[in-house]
Amino acid sequence: MSFSYQLYSSRNFPPLSNTLKILAELGYDAVEGYGGLFQTQDAAAQLKADLDASGLHMKSAHIGLDMVEGDIDGVLAIAKSLDINSFYVPFIMPDDRPTDAAGWRALGARIEAAGRPLKEAGYGFGYHNHDFEFVATGGIIPMDALLEGGPSLEWEMDVAWVVRGEADPIAWIEKYKDRITAAHVKDLAASGECADEDGWADVGHGVMDWAGIMAALRATPAKHFVMEHDNPSDERRFASRSLASANSF
């Protein structure tokens, strides 16, 4: 099993070329991109040059729903240029979140329809969760309704956000094990610790049972296991310690 790295983790440590060099030195072979890296053709071209120079590959990427709906030809061009395999819509702004089951089902159907050209072109396409999808709304759990409304959507499971949503990650893995094609591998610090890093921890240095979670994830179709920390104070420390831990699971 190989581990990727979500470049959003290093957004506060420019330049990107240096981050990619560090990751290659540490033994990563793949990264996951995010929408901010694809905003212009020049940015995408520079990203490709930096990836080529480092020897890393971008196997998956986060892409905003607005971009998928508004510029699908551009997204397809990015996919081809960077040889990306899978895309995941990563976030729904608070004002755009439904308040009942019908709304969440409709949102799932909308995301599925937006990504249909990507699926038809042979790319994986799905949704990436945070914690709000696991907070009961209108008598339902939003994540259930969203996946019901978009039955062909894949799921990139951010396991730590599931836990922050006070849900049982292994139960959710069992429930949707055929839909999970990627997972974010990140950890939560013990209560009161790592306040300067928003309560996140390096993988294997927090409170989550990653050995048990990885055992459950191995029974899914997941092919992208993406290291992430939402606010590390030291990118090299996070990347290094997390990869060492993950390789022991």
One Martini backbone bead per residue (centre of mass of N, CA, C, O) as a GRO file, in nm:
protein
  249
    1MET     BB    1   0.095   0.037   0.023
    2SER     BB    2   0.031   0.369  -0.072
    3PHE     BB    3   0.105   0.719  -0.006
    4SER     BB    4  -0.032   1.020  -0.006
    5TYR     BB    5  -0.055   1.396  -0.054
    6GLN     BB    6  -0.207   1.675   0.065
    7LEU     BB    7  -0.134   1.998  -0.040
    8TYR     BB    8  -0.301   2.163   0.166
    9SER     BB    9  -0.107   2.113   0.407
   10SER     BB   10   0.116   2.324   0.240
   11ARG     BB   11  -0.003   2.620   0.185
   12ASN     BB   12   0.200   2.767   0.417
   13PHE     BB   13   0.472   2.646   0.230
   14PRO     BB   14   0.633   2.809   0.038
   15PRO     BB   15   0.708   2.652  -0.225
   16LEU     BB   16   0.588   2.385  -0.394
   17SER     BB   17   0.858   2.271  -0.496
   18ASN     BB   18   0.965   2.214  -0.206
   19THR     BB   19   0.751   2.017  -0.115
   20LEU     BB   20   0.802   1.804  -0.336
   21LYS     BB   21   1.093   1.749  -0.256
   22ILE     BB   22   1.038   1.645   0.026
   23LEU     BB   23   0.847   1.411  -0.048
   24ALA     BB   24   1.049   1.257  -0.224
   25GLU     BB   25   1.266   1.218  -0.001
   26LEU     BB   26   1.058   1.055   0.196
   27GLY     BB   27   0.882   0.851  -0.029
   28TYR     BB   28   0.692   0.971  -0.204
   29ASP     BB   29   0.473   0.929  -0.520
   30ALA     BB   30   0.217   1.105  -0.428
   31VAL     BB   31  -0.058   1.338  -0.491
   32GLU     BB   32  -0.300   1.585  -0.384
   33GLY     BB   33  -0.509   1.810  -0.508
   34TYR     BB   34  -0.638   2.152  -0.545
   35GLY     BB   35  -0.817   2.409  -0.678
   36GLY     BB   36  -0.596   2.640  -0.633
   37LEU     BB   37  -0.397   2.497  -0.858
   38PHE     BB   38  -0.632   2.549  -1.116
   39GLN     BB   39  -0.724   2.850  -1.187
   40THR     BB   40  -0.501   2.843  -1.411
   41GLN     BB   41  -0.310   2.760  -1.675
   42ASP     BB   42  -0.042   2.850  -1.553
   43ALA     BB   43  -0.069   2.694  -1.287
   44ALA     BB   44  -0.093   2.412  -1.416
   45ALA     BB   45   0.177   2.422  -1.567
   46GLN     BB   46   0.355   2.456  -1.314
   47LEU     BB   47   0.267   2.201  -1.174
   48LYS     BB   48   0.370   2.005  -1.386
   49ALA     BB   49   0.666   2.089  -1.369
   50ASP     BB   50   0.703   2.020  -1.066
   51LEU     BB   51   0.627   1.723  -1.085
   52ASP     BB   52   0.839   1.636  -1.293
   53ALA     BB   53   1.088   1.725  -1.119
   54SER     BB   54   1.009   1.523  -0.868
   55GLY     BB   55   0.842   1.247  -0.963
   56LEU     BB   56   0.551   1.306  -0.915
   57HIS     BB   57   0.202   1.213  -0.868
   58MET     BB   58  -0.140   1.294  -0.961
   59LYS     BB   59  -0.409   1.088  -0.872
   60SER     BB   60  -0.564   1.320  -0.714
   61ALA     BB   61  -0.854   1.554  -0.669
   62HIS     BB   62  -0.978   1.861  -0.585
   63ILE     BB   63  -1.308   1.994  -0.686
   64GLY     BB   64  -1.519   2.225  -0.750
   65LEU     BB   65  -1.845   2.248  -0.830
   66ASP     BB   66  -1.821   2.508  -0.998
   67MET     BB   67  -1.610   2.389  -1.198
   68VAL     BB   68  -1.768   2.143  -1.300
   69GLU     BB   69  -2.018   2.316  -1.398
   70GLY     BB   70  -1.848   2.564  -1.555
   71ASP     BB   71  -1.562   2.372  -1.652
   72ILE     BB   72  -1.533   2.075  -1.780
   73ASP     BB   73  -1.316   2.110  -1.997
   74GLY     BB   74  -1.097   2.205  -1.800
   75VAL     BB   75  -1.095   1.951  -1.623
   76LEU     BB   76  -1.022   1.753  -1.848
   77ALA     BB   77  -0.753   1.891  -1.916
   78ILE     BB   78  -0.623   1.849  -1.641
   79ALA     BB   79  -0.642   1.544  -1.630
   80LYS     BB   80  -0.464   1.495  -1.879
   81SER     BB   81  -0.208   1.660  -1.807
   82LEU     BB   82  -0.178   1.514  -1.497
   83ASP     BB   83  -0.291   1.223  -1.471
   84ILE     BB   84  -0.568   1.193  -1.339
   85ASN     BB   85  -0.803   0.965  -1.184
   86SER     BB   86  -0.943   1.149  -0.945
   87PHE     BB   87  -1.244   1.317  -0.823
   88TYR     BB   88  -1.336   1.559  -0.552
   89VAL     BB   89  -1.579   1.701  -0.376
   90PRO     BB   90  -1.492   1.893  -0.071
   91PHE     BB   91  -1.732   2.125  -0.041
   92ILE     BB   92  -1.993   2.301   0.146
   93MET     BB   93  -2.131   2.577   0.192
   94PRO     BB   94  -2.333   2.681   0.436
   95ASP     BB   95  -2.553   2.827   0.245
   96ASP     BB   96  -2.568   2.538   0.060
   97ARG     BB   97  -2.699   2.374   0.281
   98PRO     BB   98  -2.917   2.166   0.354
   99THR     BB   99  -3.227   2.089   0.578
  100ASP     BB  100  -3.304   1.817   0.422
  101ALA     BB  101  -3.344   1.527   0.260
  102ALA     BB  102  -3.422   1.636  -0.019
  103GLY     BB  103  -3.181   1.830  -0.045
  104TRP     BB  104  -2.953   1.614  -0.023
  105ARG     BB  105  -3.043   1.446  -0.261
  106ALA     BB  106  -3.023   1.674  -0.470
  107LEU     BB  107  -2.723   1.722  -0.431
  108GLY     BB  108  -2.628   1.444  -0.516
  109ALA     BB  109  -2.748   1.463  -0.803
  110ARG     BB  110  -2.588   1.716  -0.888
  111ILE     BB  111  -2.304   1.604  -0.858
  112GLU     BB  112  -2.338   1.363  -1.043
  113ALA     BB  113  -2.409   1.525  -1.301
  114ALA     BB  114  -2.150   1.699  -1.315
  115GLY     BB  115  -1.954   1.424  -1.330
  116ARG     BB  116  -2.032   1.256  -1.582
  117PRO     BB  117  -1.805   1.329  -1.789
  118LEU     BB  118  -1.582   1.198  -1.620
  119LYS     BB  119  -1.692   0.911  -1.613
  120GLU     BB  120  -1.711   0.879  -1.928
  121ALA     BB  121  -1.382   0.929  -1.942
  122GLY     BB  122  -1.269   0.737  -1.680
  123TYR     BB  123  -1.320   0.884  -1.415
  124GLY     BB  124  -1.320   0.947  -1.100
  125PHE     BB  125  -1.618   1.033  -0.888
  126GLY     BB  126  -1.687   1.250  -0.595
  127TYR     BB  127  -1.694   1.273  -0.234
  128HIS     BB  128  -1.596   1.494   0.041
  129ASN     BB  129  -1.583   1.504   0.376
  130HIS     BB  130  -1.690   1.620   0.682
  131ASP     BB  131  -1.884   1.681   0.970
  132PHE     BB  132  -2.176   1.792   0.883
  133GLU     BB  133  -2.281   1.512   0.748
  134PHE     BB  134  -2.323   1.388   1.072
  135VAL     BB  135  -2.552   1.592   1.134
  136ALA     BB  136  -2.853   1.605   1.222
  137THR     BB  137  -3.114   1.669   0.965
  138GLY     BB  138  -3.437   1.642   0.947
  139GLY     BB  139  -3.397   1.328   1.059
  140ILE     BB  140  -3.110   1.308   0.921
  141ILE     BB  141  -2.821   1.200   0.753
  142PRO     BB  142  -2.667   1.360   0.506
  143MET     BB  143  -2.482   1.135   0.388
  144ASP     BB  144  -2.705   0.941   0.315
  145ALA     BB  145  -2.867   1.128   0.122
  146LEU     BB  146  -2.643   1.196  -0.078
  147LEU     BB  147  -2.583   0.897  -0.166
  148GLU     BB  148  -2.872   0.842  -0.258
  149GLY     BB  149  -2.889   1.075  -0.477
  150GLY     BB  150  -2.583   0.957  -0.560
  151PRO     BB  151  -2.531   0.633  -0.654
  152SER     BB  152  -2.240   0.687  -0.825
  153LEU     BB  153  -2.091   0.797  -0.601
  154GLU     BB  154  -1.808   0.849  -0.463
  155TRP     BB  155  -1.590   0.804  -0.165
  156GLU     BB  156  -1.402   1.030   0.027
  157MET     BB  157  -1.279   0.946   0.334
  158ASP     BB  158  -1.274   1.149   0.619
  159VAL     BB  159  -1.211   1.015   0.912
  160ALA     BB  160  -1.167   1.252   1.115
  161TRP     BB  161  -1.435   1.397   1.046
  162VAL     BB  162  -1.618   1.176   1.138
  163VAL     BB  163  -1.529   1.196   1.435
  164ARG     BB  164  -1.605   1.500   1.466
  165GLY     BB  165  -1.912   1.403   1.402
  166GLU     BB  166  -1.968   1.159   1.603
  167ALA     BB  167  -1.870   0.902   1.445
  168ASP     BB  168  -1.833   0.572   1.322
  169PRO     BB  169  -1.607   0.473   1.095
  170ILE     BB  170  -1.645   0.163   1.073
  171ALA     BB  171  -1.949   0.167   1.025
  172TRP     BB  172  -1.926   0.337   0.760
  173ILE     BB  173  -1.751   0.145   0.606
  174GLU     BB  174  -1.950  -0.093   0.610
  175LYS     BB  175  -2.193   0.055   0.474
  176TYR     BB  176  -1.981   0.189   0.223
  177LYS     BB  177  -1.755  -0.007   0.097
  178ASP     BB  178  -1.834   0.023  -0.223
  179ARG     BB  179  -1.777   0.361  -0.230
  180ILE     BB  180  -1.480   0.354  -0.136
  181THR     BB  181  -1.185   0.512  -0.310
  182ALA     BB  182  -1.096   0.693  -0.059
  183ALA     BB  183  -0.859   0.833   0.194
  184HIS     BB  184  -0.808   1.017   0.482
  185VAL     BB  185  -0.498   1.039   0.664
  186LYS     BB  186  -0.576   1.136   0.993
  187ASP     BB  187  -0.540   1.315   1.311
  188LEU     BB  188  -0.620   1.333   1.660
  189ALA     BB  189  -0.589   1.503   1.929
  190ALA     BB  190  -0.585   1.539   2.234
  191SER     BB  191  -0.737   1.696   2.462
  192GLY     BB  192  -0.568   2.015   2.452
  193GLU     BB  193  -0.398   1.950   2.208
  194CYS     BB  194  -0.271   2.119   1.946
  195ALA     BB  195  -0.390   2.418   1.927
  196ASP     BB  196  -0.195   2.537   1.695
  197GLU     BB  197  -0.338   2.278   1.510
  198ASP     BB  198  -0.654   2.246   1.564
  199GLY     BB  199  -0.629   1.938   1.691
  200TRP     BB  200  -0.421   1.810   1.524
  201ALA     BB  201  -0.228   1.523   1.405
  202ASP     BB  202  -0.006   1.314   1.356
  203VAL     BB  203   0.013   1.024   1.229
  204GLY     BB  204   0.011   0.818   1.520
  205HIS     BB  205  -0.012   1.089   1.742
  206GLY     BB  206  -0.297   1.020   1.836
  207VAL     BB  207  -0.636   0.873   1.898
  208MET     BB  208  -0.650   0.695   1.657
  209ASP     BB  209  -0.736   0.372   1.508
  210TRP     BB  210  -0.550   0.299   1.241
  211ALA     BB  211  -0.525  -0.004   1.230
  212GLY     BB  212  -0.833  -0.065   1.226
  213ILE     BB  213  -0.911   0.121   0.990
  214MET     BB  214  -0.727  -0.007   0.773
  215ALA     BB  215  -0.853  -0.284   0.783
  216ALA     BB  216  -1.128  -0.184   0.676
  217LEU     BB  217  -1.026  -0.039   0.410
  218ARG     BB  218  -0.914  -0.300   0.268
  219ALA     BB  219  -1.230  -0.387   0.198
  220THR     BB  220  -1.214  -0.176  -0.014
  221PRO     BB  221  -1.164   0.015  -0.321
  222ALA     BB  222  -0.938   0.170  -0.218
  223LYS     BB  223  -0.652   0.367  -0.379
  224HIS     BB  224  -0.648   0.631  -0.194
  225PHE     BB  225  -0.399   0.737   0.049
  226VAL     BB  226  -0.428   1.045   0.229
  227MET     BB  227  -0.232   1.269   0.362
  228GLU     BB  228  -0.343   1.482   0.646
  229HIS     BB  229  -0.324   1.837   0.750
  230ASP     BB  230  -0.482   2.140   0.823
  231ASN     BB  231  -0.235   2.266   1.048
  232PRO     BB  232   0.074   2.264   1.026
  233SER     BB  233   0.389   2.379   1.160
  234ASP     BB  234   0.537   2.123   1.005
  235GLU     BB  235   0.571   1.960   0.716
  236ARG     BB  236   0.803   1.757   0.754
  237ARG     BB  237   0.713   1.631   1.015
  238PHE     BB  238   0.441   1.533   0.921
  239ALA     BB  239   0.527   1.367   0.671
  240SER     BB  240   0.729   1.180   0.816
  241ARG     BB  241   0.572   1.064   1.062
  242SER     BB  242   0.323   0.964   0.904
  243LEU     BB  243   0.460   0.764   0.715
  244ALA     BB  244   0.584   0.585   0.929
  245SER     BB  245   0.318   0.502   1.057
  246ALA     BB  246   0.158   0.396   0.808
  247ASN     BB  247   0.373   0.165   0.741
  248SER     BB  248   0.274   0.006   1.025
  249PHE     BB  249  -0.038  -0.081   0.976
   0.00000   0.00000   0.00000
